[in-house]
Amino acid sequence: MPTLEATFENITEEDTRDGFRLWLTSSPVSFFPVTILQNGVKITNEPPKGLRDNLLRCYSTYDPNSFEECRKPREWRRLLFGLSFFHASIQERKKYGPLGWNNPYEFSMSDLSISMS
């Protein structure tokens, strides 16, 4: 992190192009350089609150044409609902931490899209 901070402080407008943007992603940690946080724009992506909102988010990412392209649309919709419900349950369950779970489970939107394939 000290190397990142030093590199960030050495960036000047004269050395960069007009369209230059620096994108950083990080998990919340206490040792992240404060100067980068103060000089940057922060964007957070939080999961929806509640099972219903999680299901709506899942369904908003689906391509409506995929329902028509399937040879068995009724079975596909049921399978998709079960997969979406599982995804929403895992996302909702995360807020309780390890309570009642032996292992933390990750099931992100990319996992959901791969499961649909």
For each residue, the residues with C-beta under 8 A, 3 or more apart:
1: 4 5 31 32 33
2: 5 6 33
3: 6 7
4: 1 7 8 33 36
5: 1 2 8 9 33 35 36
6: 2 3 9 10
7: 3 4 10 11
8: 4 5 11 22 33 35 36 39
9: 5 6 35
10: 6 7
11: 7 8 15 16 22
12: 15 16
13: 16
14:
15: 11 12
16: 11 12 13 20
17: 20
18:
19:
20: 16 17
21:
22: 8 11 40
23:
24: 36 40
25:
26: 29 32
27:
28:
29: 26 32
30:
31: 1
32: 1 26 29 36 37
33: 1 2 4 5 8 36 37
34: 37 38
35: 5 8 9 38 39
36: 4 5 8 24 32 33 39 40
37: 32 33 34 40 42
38: 34 35
39: 8 35 36
40: 22 24 36 37
41:
42: 37
43:
44:
45:
46:
47: 54 57 91 94
48: 53 54 56 57 91
49: 53
50: 53 54 92
51: 54 55 88 89 92
52: 55 56
53: 48 49 50 56 57
54: 47 48 50 51 57 58 87 88 91 92
55: 51 52 58 59 84 85 88
56: 48 52 53 59 60
57: 47 48 53 54 60 61
58: 54 55 61 62 84 87 88 112
59: 55 56 62 84
60: 56 57
61: 57 58 109 112 113
62: 58 59 66 67 80 116
63: 66
64: 67 68
65: 68 69
66: 62 63 69 70 76 116
67: 62 64 70 73 76 77
68: 64 65 73
69: 65 66
70: 66 67 73 76
71:
72: 75 76
73: 67 68 70 76 77
74: 77 78
75: 72 78 79
76: 66 67 70 72 73 79 80
77: 67 73 74 80 81
78: 74 75 81 82
79: 75 76 82 83
80: 62 76 77 83 84 116
81: 77 78 84 85
82: 78 79 85 86
83: 79 80 86 87 112 115 116
84: 55 58 59 80 81 87 88 112
85: 55 81 82 88 89
86: 82 83 89 90 107
87: 54 58 83 84 90 91 107 109 111 112
88: 51 54 55 58 84 85 91 92
89: 51 85 86 92 93
90: 86 87 93 94 105 107
91: 47 48 54 87 88 94 107
92: 50 51 54 88 89 95
93: 89 90 96 101 105
94: 47 90 91 97 104
95: 92
96: 93 99 100
97: 94
98: 101 104
99: 96
100: 96
101: 93 98 104 105
102:
103:
104: 94 98 101
105: 90 93 101
106: 111
107: 86 87 90 91 111 112
108: 111 112
109: 61 87 112 113
110: 113 114
111: 87 106 107 108 114 115
112: 58 61 83 84 87 107 108 109 115 116
113: 61 109 110 116 117
114: 110 111 117
115: 83 111 112
116: 62 66 80 83 112 113
117: 113 114
